[in-house]
């Protein structure tokens, strides 16, 4: 309990008293009760909000972990797919490089064979041309010889015919002379037959 003081102290207490009408204890109690209830309700609301926030946070964390897990799985799958694609690409690239090298080698060999064949064909053409030239020269020589032989044969035939004609003329003269001298009939017939054969031979040769 407060100590009782003198008047001077009472005067001091009156001087320190707050300004305004003092709240009676029941009103203060009701005020405090309402404040308490209000704060308790607000605390309850805050607690519910905190629980909701905590729940959402846990859900968000779980969702984030699930997303991280899915992302990690996706990364692993992507890495595996990328590795497979890279291996396939590398294998295909090596196969393509091998095929390209093989085709280039084949093309080079074909070009070399073509060059060899072209050179051989050119050599064969030159050899054939040389052989043709030799044969043409031989043919020309044979033709010239045949022409010379034909001319010689014609000259020989002409000389032979001239000789035969002279002999025929002489025989005819002898026949005429024998006829004029009235040689025997059998000899005249033989001479006539001989003369006819000579004339026939002469006509065939000139024809």
Secondary structure by P-SEA (a helix, b strand, c coil): ccccccaaaaaaaaaaccccccccaaaaaaaaaaaaaaaaaaaaaaaaaaaaaaaaaaaaaaaaaaaaaaaaaaaaaaaaaaaaaaaaaaaaaaaaaaaaaaaaaaaaaaaaaaaaaaaaaaaaaaaaaaaaaaaaaaaaaaaaaaaaaaaaaaaaaaaaaaaaaaaaaaaaaaaaaaaaacccaaaaaaaaaaaaaaaaaaaaaac
